[in-house]
Amino acid sequence: MSRLGEIRGPYVQTCIPDAVRFWLHVWPRGDCWEWRGRKNPDGYGIFSQGKYDWSFAHRFAFSCVKALHWTTRLDHSCNHRWCVRPSHLAVASIQENTLRGDGPTAQNAKRTHCKRGHELQVVPWRREWRYCPTCERKRRQEVRNQEKRAPAKTLNSLGDIFKAKGLI
């Protein structure tokens, strides 16, 4: 048995330097470096640096190459959460990181046409908001038609008024 195999418990973390322990969990996989240590439920690697101190594995790898403030956001350019290769990590804002991904927000931002094929337009006073004027016109017309067809509600007594407002 090797000398490392005989060491047990928290002593392993104190006798082996963090950088050495880190690289024991990294394996090349294609162009990426795969983290084969502990991962959180979202798939990001977790690296323990003592009994209570831990960091994400990709942040530890990046901090070995370049100084990293704790508020700095990193984006995986390869879109693999388990990748710890520093050249695949880039400093990005929350918005840039979200739009580079493949989640629902990014997919919606990339759309240029509505589900019926009409071109989306930007709302002039809110540049992030987009809508389909053709579908919106159609929706408003349907609401107006429903209001015309619906019989007018008559409230006969004070009890009906309270019920209508949900007070009773």
Contact map, one row per residue, 1 for C-alpha under 8 A:
111011000000000000000000000000000000000000000000000000000000000000000000000000000000000000000000000000000000000000000000000000000000000000000000000000000000000000000000
111111000000000000000000000000000000000000000000000000000000000000000000000000000000000000000000000000000000000000000000000000000000000000000000000000000000000000000000
111111100000000000000000000000000000000000000000000000000000000000000000000000000000000000000000000000000000000000000000000000000000000000000000000000000000000000000000
011111100000000000000000000000000000000000000000000000000000000000000000000000000000000000000000000000000000000000000000000000000000000000000000000000000000000000000000
111111110000000000000000000000000000000000000000000000000000000000000000000000000000000000000000000000000000000000000000000000000000000000000000000000000000000000000000
111111110000000000000000000000000000000000000000000000000000000000000000000000000000000000000000000000000000000000000000000000000000000000000000000000000000000000000000
001111111011000000000000000000000000000000000000000000000000000000000000000000000000000000000000000000000000000000000000000000000000000000000000000000000000000000000000
000011111111000000000000000000000000000000000000000000000000000000000000000000000000000000000000000000000000000000000000000000000000000000000000000000000000000000000000
000000111111000000000000000000000000000000000000000000000000000000000000000000000000000000000000000000000000000000000000000000000000000000000000000000000000000000000000
000000011111110000000000000000000000000000000000001000000000000000000000000000000000000000000000000000000000000000000000000000000000000000000000000000000000000000000000
000000111111111000000000000000000000000000000000000000000000000000000000000000000000000000000000000000000000000000000000000000000000000000000000000000000000000000000000
000000111111111100000000000000000000000000000000000000000000000000000000000000000000000000000000000000000000000000000000000000000000000000000000000000000000000000000000
000000000111111111001000000000000000000000000000110000000000000000000000000000000000000000000000000000000000000000000000000000000000000000000000000000000000000000000000
000000000111111110000000000000000000000000000000010000000000000000000000000000000000000000000000000000000000000000000000000000000000000000000000000000000000000000000000
000000000011111110000000000000000000000000000000000000000000000000000000000000000000000000000000000000000000000000000000000000000000000000000000000000000000000000000000
000000000001111111011000000000000000000000000000000000000000000000000000000000000000000000000000000000000000000000000000000000000000000000000000000000000000000000000000
000000000000111111111000000000000000000000000000000000000000000000000000000000000000000000000000000000000000000000000000000000000000000000000000000000000000000000000000
000000000000100111111100000000000000000000000000100000000000000000000000000000000000000000000000000000000000000000000000000000000000000000000000000000000000000000000000
000000000000000011111110000000000000000000000000000000000000000000000000000000000000000000000000000000000000000000000000000000000000000000000000000000000000000000000000
000000000000000111111111000000000000000000000000000000000000000000000000000000000000000000000000000000000000000000000000000000000000000000000000000000000000000000000000
000000000000100111111111100000000000000000000000000000000000000000000000000000000000000000000000000000000000000000000000000000000000000000000000000000000000000000000000
000000000000000001111111110000000000000000000010000000000000000000000000000000000000000000000000000000000000000000000000000000000000000000000000000000000000000000000000
000000000000000000111111110000000000000000000000000000000000000000000000000000000000000000000000000000000000000000000000000000000000000000000000000000000000000000000000
000000000000000000011111110000000000000000000000000000000000000000000000000000000000000000000000000000000000000000000000000000000000000000000000000000000000000000000000
000000000000000000001111111000000011100000000000000000000000000000000000000000000000000000000000000000000000000000000000000000000000000000000000000000000000000000000000
000000000000000000000111111100001111100000000000000000000000000000000000000000000001000000000000000000000000000000000000000000000000000000000000000000000000000000000000
000000000000000000000000111110001111000000000000000000000000000000000000000000000000000000000000000000000000000000000000000000000000000000000000000000000000000000000000
000000000000000000000000011111111100000000000000000000000000000000000000000000000000000000000000000000000000000000000000000000000000000000000000000000000000000000000000
000000000000000000000000001111111100000000000000000000000000000000000000000000000000000000000000000000000000000000000000000000000000000000000000000000000000000000000000
000000000000000000000000000111111000000000000000000000000000000000000000000000000000000000000000000000000000000000000000000000000000000000000000000000000000000000000000
000000000000000000000000000111111000000000000000000000000000000000000000000000000000000000000000000000000000000000000000000000000000000000000000000000000000000000000000
000000000000000000000000000111111100000000000000000000000000000000000000000001000011100100000000000000000000000000000000000000000000000000000000000000000000000000000000
000000000000000000000000011111111110000000000000000000000000000000000000000000000111100000000000000000000000000000000000000000000000000000000000000000000000000000000000
000000000000000000000000011110011111000000000000000000000000000000000000000000000111000000000000000000000000000000000000000000000000000000000000000000000000000000000000
000000000000000000000000111000001111100000001000000000001000000000000000000000000111000000000000000000000000000000000000000000000000000000000000000000000000000000000000
000000000000000000000000111000000111110000001000000000000000000000000000000000000000000000000000000000000000000000000000000000000000000000000000000000000000000000000000
000000000000000000000000110000000011111000001110000000000000000000000000000000000000000000000000000000000000000000000000000000000000000000000000000000000000000000000000
000000000000000000000000000000000001111100001110000000000000000000000000000000000000000000000000000000000000000000000000000000000000000000000000000000000000000000000000
000000000000000000000000000000000000111111111100000000000000000000000000000000000000000000000000000000000000000000000000000000000000000000000000000000000000000000000000
000000000000000000000000000000000000011111111100000000000000000000000000000000000000000000000000000000000000000000000000000000000000000000000000000000000000000000000000
000000000000000000000000000000000000001111110000000000000000000000000000000000000000000000000000000000000000000000000000000000000000000000000000000000000000000000000000
000000000000000000000000000000000000001111110000000000000000000000000000000000000000000000000000000000000000000000000000000000000000000000000000000000000000000000000000
000000000000000000000000000000000000001111111000000000000000000000000000000000001100000000000000000000000000000000000000000000000000000000000000000000000000000000000000
000000000000000000000000000000000000001111111100000000011100000000000000000000001100000000000000000000000000000000000000000000000000000000000000000000000000000000000000
000000000000000000000000000000000011111100111110000000011100000000000000000000001100000000000000000000000000000000000000000000000000000000000000000000000000000000000000
000000000000000000000000000000000000111100011111000001111000000000000000000000000000000000000000000000000000000000000000000000000000000000000000000000000000000000000000
000000000000000000000100000000000000110000001111100001111001000000000000000000000000000000000000000000000000000000000000000000000000000000000000000000000000000000000000
000000000000000000000000000000000000000000000111111111100000000000000000000000000000000000000000000000000000000000000000000000000000000000000000000000000000000000000000
000000000000100001000000000000000000000000000011111111100000000000000000000000000000000000000000000000000000000000000000000000000000000000000000000000000000000000000000
000000000000110000000000000000000000000000000001111111000000000000000000000000000000000000000000000000000000000000000000000000000000000000000000000000000000000000000000
000000000100000000000000000000000000000000000001111110000000000000000000000000000000000000000000000000000000000000000000000000000000000000000000000000000000000000000000
000000000000000000000000000000000000000000000001111111000000000000000000000000000000000000000000000000000000000000000000000000000000000000000000000000000000000000000000
000000000000000000000000000000000000000000000001111111100000000000000000000000000000000000000000000000000000000000000000000000000000000000000000000000000000000000000000
000000000000000000000000000000000000000000000111110111110000000000000000000000000000000000000000000000000000000000000000000000000000000000000000000000000000000000000000
000000000000000000000000000000000000000000000111100011111011000000000000000000000000000000000000000000000000000000000000000000000000000000000000000000000000000000000000
000000000000000000000000000000000000000000011110000001111111000000000000000000000000000000000000000000000000000000000000000000000000000000000000000000000000000000000000
000000000000000000000000000000000010000000011110000000111111100000000000000000000001000000000000000000000000000000000000000000000000000000000000000000000000000000000000
000000000000000000000000000000000000000000011000000000011111110000000000000000000111110010000000000000000000000000000000000000000000000000000000000000000000000000000000
000000000000000000000000000000000000000000000000000000111111111000010000010000000001000000000000000000000000000000000000000000000000000000000000000000000000000000000000
000000000000000000000000000000000000000000000010000000111111111100000000000000000000000000000000000000000000000000000000000000000000000000000000000000000000000000000000
000000000000000000000000000000000000000000000000000000001111111110000000000000000001110000000000000000000000000000000000000000000000000000000000000000000000000000000000
000000000000000000000000000000000000000000000000000000000111111111110000000000000001110010000000000000000000000000000000000000000000000000000000000000000000000000000000
000000000000000000000000000000000000000000000000000000000011111111110000000000000000000000000000000000000000000000000000000000000000000000000000000000000000000000000000
000000000000000000000000000000000000000000000000000000000001111111100000000000000000000000000000000000000000000000000000000000000000000000000000000000000000000000000000
000000000000000000000000000000000000000000000000000000000000111111100000000000000000010000000000000000000000000000000000000000000000000000000000000000000000000000000000
000000000000000000000000000000000000000000000000000000000000011111110000000000000000000000000000000000000000000000000000000000000000000000000000000000000000000000000000
000000000000000000000000000000000000000000000000000000000000011111111000000000000000000000000000000000000000000000000000000000000000000000000000000000000000000000000000
000000000000000000000000000000000000000000000000000000000010011001111101000000000000000000000000000000000000000000000000000000000000000000000000000000000000000000000000
000000000000000000000000000000000000000000000000000000000000000000111111000000000000000000000000000000000000000000000000000000000000000000000000000000000000000000000000
000000000000000000000000000000000000000000000000000000000000000000011111000000000000000000000000000000000000000000000000000000000000000000000000000000000000000000000000
000000000000000000000000000000000000000000000000000000000000000000001111100000000000000000000000000000000000000000000000000000000000000000000000000000000000000000000000
000000000000000000000000000000000000000000000000000000000000000000011111110000000000000000110000000000000000000000000000000000000000000000000000000000000000000000000000
000000000000000000000000000000000000000000000000000000000000000000000011111000000000000000111100000000000000000000000000000000000000000000000000000000000000000000000000
000000000000000000000000000000000000000000000000000000000010000000000001111100000000000011110000100000000000000000000000000000000000000000000000000000000000000000000000
000000000000000000000000000000000000000000000000000000000000000000000000111110000000000011110000100000000000000000000000000000000000000000000000000000000000000000000000
000000000000000000000000000000000000000000000000000000000000000000000000011111111010000111000000000000000000000000000000000000000000000000000000000000000000000000000000
000000000000000000000000000000000000000000000000000000000000000000000000001111100000000111000000000000000000000000000000000000000000000000000000000000000000000000000000
000000000000000000000000000000010000000000000000000000000000000000000000000111110010000100000000000000000000000000000000000000000000000000000000000000000000000000000000
000000000000000000000000000000000000000000000000000000000000000000000000000111111000000000000000000010000000000000000000000000000000000000000000000000000000000000000000
000000000000000000000000000000000000000000000000000000000000000000000000000101111110000000000000000000000000000000000000000000000000000000000000000000000000000000000000
000000000000000000000000000000000000000000111000000000000000000000000000000100111110000000000000000000000000000000000000000000000000000000000000000000000000000000000000
000000000000000000000000000000001110000000111000000000000100000000000000000000011111000000000000000000000000000000000000000000000000000000000000000000000000000000000000
000000000000000000000000000000011110000000000000000000000100000000000000000101011111100100000000000000000000000000000000000000000000000000000000000000000000000000000000
000000000000000000000000010000011110000000000000000000001110110000000000000000000111110110000000000000000000000000000000000000000000000000000000000000000000000000000000
000000000000000000000000000000011000000000000000000000000100110000000000000000000011111110000000000000000000000000000000000000000000000000000000000000000000000000000000
000000000000000000000000000000000000000000000000000000000100110010000000000000000001111110000000000000000000000000000000000000000000000000000000000000000000000000000000
000000000000000000000000000000000000000000000000000000000000000000000000000000000000111111000000000000000000000000000000000000000000000000000000000000000000000000000000
000000000000000000000000000000010000000000000000000000000000000000000000000111000011111111000000000000000000000000000000000000000000000000000000000000000000000000000000
000000000000000000000000000000000000000000000000000000000100010000000000011110000001111111100000000000000000000000000000000000000000000000000000000000000000000000000000
000000000000000000000000000000000000000000000000000000000000000000000000011110000000001111110000000000000000000000000000000000000000000000000000000000000000000000000000
000000000000000000000000000000000000000000000000000000000000000000000001111000000000000011111000000000000000000000000000000000000000000000000000000000000000000000000000
000000000000000000000000000000000000000000000000000000000000000000000001111000000000000001111111100000000000000000000000000000000000000000000000000000000000000000000000
000000000000000000000000000000000000000000000000000000000000000000000000100000000000000000111111100000000000000000000000000000000000000000000000000000000000000000000000
000000000000000000000000000000000000000000000000000000000000000000000000100000000000000000011111110000000000000000000000000000000000000000000000000000000000000000000000
000000000000000000000000000000000000000000000000000000000000000000000000000000000000000000011111111000000000000000000000000000000000000000000000000000000000000000000000
000000000000000000000000000000000000000000000000000000000000000000000000000000000000000000011111111100000000000000000000000000000000000000000000000000000000000000000000
000000000000000000000000000000000000000000000000000000000000000000000000011000000000000000011111111110000000000000000000000000000000000000000000000000000000000000000000
000000000000000000000000000000000000000000000000000000000000000000000000000000000000000000000111111110101100000000000000000000000000000000000000000000000000000000000000
000000000000000000000000000000000000000000000000000000000000000000000000000000000000000000000011111111001100100000000000000000000000000000000000000000000000000000000000
000000000000000000000000000000000000000000000000000000000000000000000000000000000000000000000001111111000100000000000000000000000000000000000000000000000000000000000000
000000000000000000000000000000000000000000000000000000000000000000000000000000100000000000000000111111100100000000000000000000000000000000000000000000000000000000000000
000000000000000000000000000000000000000000000000000000000000000000000000000000000000000000000000001111111110000000000000000000000000000000000000000000000000000000000000
000000000000000000000000000000000000000000000000000000000000000000000000000000000000000000000000010011111110000000000000000000000000000000000000000000000000000000000000
000000000000000000000000000000000000000000000000000000000000000000000000000000000000000000000000000001111111000000000000000000000000000000000000000000000000000000000000
000000000000000000000000000000000000000000000000000000000000000000000000000000000000000000000000011001111111100000000000000000000000000000000000000000000000000000000000
000000000000000000000000000000000000000000000000000000000000000000000000000000000000000000000000011111111111110000000000000000000000000000000000000000000000000000000000
000000000000000000000000000000000000000000000000000000000000000000000000000000000000000000000000000001111111111000000000000000000000000000000000000000000000000000000000
000000000000000000000000000000000000000000000000000000000000000000000000000000000000000000000000000000011111111000000000000000000000000000000000000000000000000000000000
000000000000000000000000000000000000000000000000000000000000000000000000000000000000000000000000001000001111111000000000000000000000000000000000000000000000000000000000
000000000000000000000000000000000000000000000000000000000000000000000000000000000000000000000000000000000111111100000000000000000000000000000000000000000000000000000000
000000000000000000000000000000000000000000000000000000000000000000000000000000000000000000000000000000000011111111000000000000000000000000000000000000000000000000000000
000000000000000000000000000000000000000000000000000000000000000000000000000000000000000000000000000000000000011111000011000000000000000000000000000000000000000000000000
000000000000000000000000000000000000000000000000000000000000000000000000000000000000000000000000000000000000001111111111000000000001000000000000000000000000000000000000
000000000000000000000000000000000000000000000000000000000000000000000000000000000000000000000000000000000000001111111111000000000011000000000000000000000000000000000000
000000000000000000000000000000000000000000000000000000000000000000000000000000000000000000000000000000000000000011111100000000000000000000000000000000000000000000000000
000000000000000000000000000000000000000000000000000000000000000000000000000000000000000000000000000000000000000011111100000000000000000000000000000000000000000000000000
000000000000000000000000000000000000000000000000000000000000000000000000000000000000000000000000000000000000000011111110000000000000000000000000000000000000000000000000
000000000000000000000000000000000000000000000000000000000000000000000000000000000000000000000000000000000000000011111111000000000001010000000000000000000000000000000000
000000000000000000000000000000000000000000000000000000000000000000000000000000000000000000000000000000000000000111001111100000000001000000000000000000000000000000000000
000000000000000000000000000000000000000000000000000000000000000000000000000000000000000000000000000000000000000111000111110000000111100000000000000000000000000000000000
000000000000000000000000000000000000000000000000000000000000000000000000000000000000000000000000000000000000000000000011111000000111100000000000000000000000000000000000
000000000000000000000000000000000000000000000000000000000000000000000000000000000000000000000000000000000000000000000001111101111110000000000000000000000000000000000000
000000000000000000000000000000000000000000000000000000000000000000000000000000000000000000000000000000000000000000000000111111111110000000000000000000000000000000000000
000000000000000000000000000000000000000000000000000000000000000000000000000000000000000000000000000000000000000000000000011111100000000000000000000000000000000000000000
000000000000000000000000000000000000000000000000000000000000000000000000000000000000000000000000000000000000000000000000001111100000000000000000000000000000000000000000
000000000000000000000000000000000000000000000000000000000000000000000000000000000000000000000000000000000000000000000000011111111000000000000000000000000000000000000000
000000000000000000000000000000000000000000000000000000000000000000000000000000000000000000000000000000000000000000000000011111111100000000000000000000000000000000000000
000000000000000000000000000000000000000000000000000000000000000000000000000000000000000000000000000000000000000000000000011001111100000000000000000000000000000000000000
000000000000000000000000000000000000000000000000000000000000000000000000000000000000000000000000000000000000000000000000011001111110000000000000000000000000000000000000
000000000000000000000000000000000000000000000000000000000000000000000000000000000000000000000000000000000000000000000001111000111111000000000000000000000000000000000000
000000000000000000000000000000000000000000000000000000000000000000000000000000000000000000000000000000000000000001000001111000001111100100000000000000000000000000000000
000000000000000000000000000000000000000000000000000000000000000000000000000000000000000000000000000000000000000011000111100000000111111100000000000000000000000000000000
000000000000000000000000000000000000000000000000000000000000000000000000000000000000000000000000000000000000000000000001100000000011111110000000000000000000000000000000
000000000000000000000000000000000000000000000000000000000000000000000000000000000000000000000000000000000000000000000100000000000001111111000000000000000000000000000000
000000000000000000000000000000000000000000000000000000000000000000000000000000000000000000000000000000000000000000000000000000000001111111100000000000000000000000000000
000000000000000000000000000000000000000000000000000000000000000000000000000000000000000000000000000000000000000000000000000000000011111111110000000000000000000000000000
000000000000000000000000000000000000000000000000000000000000000000000000000000000000000000000000000000000000000000000000000000000000111111111000000000000000000000000000
000000000000000000000000000000000000000000000000000000000000000000000000000000000000000000000000000000000000000000000000000000000000011111111100000000000000000000000000
000000000000000000000000000000000000000000000000000000000000000000000000000000000000000000000000000000000000000000000000000000000000001111111110000000000000000000000000
000000000000000000000000000000000000000000000000000000000000000000000000000000000000000000000000000000000000000000000000000000000000000111111111000000000000000000000000
000000000000000000000000000000000000000000000000000000000000000000000000000000000000000000000000000000000000000000000000000000000000000011111111100000000000000000000000
000000000000000000000000000000000000000000000000000000000000000000000000000000000000000000000000000000000000000000000000000000000000000001111111110000000000000000000000
000000000000000000000000000000000000000000000000000000000000000000000000000000000000000000000000000000000000000000000000000000000000000000111111111000000000000000000000
000000000000000000000000000000000000000000000000000000000000000000000000000000000000000000000000000000000000000000000000000000000000000000011111111100000000000000000000
000000000000000000000000000000000000000000000000000000000000000000000000000000000000000000000000000000000000000000000000000000000000000000001111111110000000000000000000
000000000000000000000000000000000000000000000000000000000000000000000000000000000000000000000000000000000000000000000000000000000000000000000111111111000000000000000000
000000000000000000000000000000000000000000000000000000000000000000000000000000000000000000000000000000000000000000000000000000000000000000000011111111000000000000000000
000000000000000000000000000000000000000000000000000000000000000000000000000000000000000000000000000000000000000000000000000000000000000000000001111111100000000000000000
000000000000000000000000000000000000000000000000000000000000000000000000000000000000000000000000000000000000000000000000000000000000000000000000111111100000000000000000
000000000000000000000000000000000000000000000000000000000000000000000000000000000000000000000000000000000000000000000000000000000000000000000000011111110000000000000000
000000000000000000000000000000000000000000000000000000000000000000000000000000000000000000000000000000000000000000000000000000000000000000000000000111111000000000000000
000000000000000000000000000000000000000000000000000000000000000000000000000000000000000000000000000000000000000000000000000000000000000000000000000001111100000000000000
000000000000000000000000000000000000000000000000000000000000000000000000000000000000000000000000000000000000000000000000000000000000000000000000000000111110000000000000
000000000000000000000000000000000000000000000000000000000000000000000000000000000000000000000000000000000000000000000000000000000000000000000000000000011111000000000000
000000000000000000000000000000000000000000000000000000000000000000000000000000000000000000000000000000000000000000000000000000000000000000000000000000001111110110000000
000000000000000000000000000000000000000000000000000000000000000000000000000000000000000000000000000000000000000000000000000000000000000000000000000000000111110100000000
000000000000000000000000000000000000000000000000000000000000000000000000000000000000000000000000000000000000000000000000000000000000000000000000000000000011111110000000
000000000000000000000000000000000000000000000000000000000000000000000000000000000000000000000000000000000000000000000000000000000000000000000000000000000011111111000000
000000000000000000000000000000000000000000000000000000000000000000000000000000000000000000000000000000000000000000000000000000000000000000000000000000000000111111100000
000000000000000000000000000000000000000000000000000000000000000000000000000000000000000000000000000000000000000000000000000000000000000000000000000000000011111111110000
000000000000000000000000000000000000000000000000000000000000000000000000000000000000000000000000000000000000000000000000000000000000000000000000000000000010111111111000
000000000000000000000000000000000000000000000000000000000000000000000000000000000000000000000000000000000000000000000000000000000000000000000000000000000000011111111111
000000000000000000000000000000000000000000000000000000000000000000000000000000000000000000000000000000000000000000000000000000000000000000000000000000000000001111111111
000000000000000000000000000000000000000000000000000000000000000000000000000000000000000000000000000000000000000000000000000000000000000000000000000000000000000111111110
000000000000000000000000000000000000000000000000000000000000000000000000000000000000000000000000000000000000000000000000000000000000000000000000000000000000000011111110
000000000000000000000000000000000000000000000000000000000000000000000000000000000000000000000000000000000000000000000000000000000000000000000000000000000000000001111111
000000000000000000000000000000000000000000000000000000000000000000000000000000000000000000000000000000000000000000000000000000000000000000000000000000000000000001111111
000000000000000000000000000000000000000000000000000000000000000000000000000000000000000000000000000000000000000000000000000000000000000000000000000000000000000001100111
